[in-house]
Amino acid sequence: MSTLNKALEDLKFDKRLTELNLRLGRITKEEVEKQINSLEDLESQVEKLDLESEKSENN
């Protein structure tokens, strides 16, 4: 597999390209759903930011 093909395959479900790939028939809605459902829930590992309070502190 060429480097470009590998890169495109790696980005097949990238959020920024999903709509394009669906329109072009590269992926199906079923594949997208399967990919989404296979993702691990990482909510407990996020750090929440309050951008409004940070903005106020910087002014």
Protein Blocks (a to p, Z undefined) as FASTA:
>chain_A
ZZklmmmmmmmmgmklmmmmmmnopacfklmmmmmmmpccfklmpccddfklmmmmmZZ
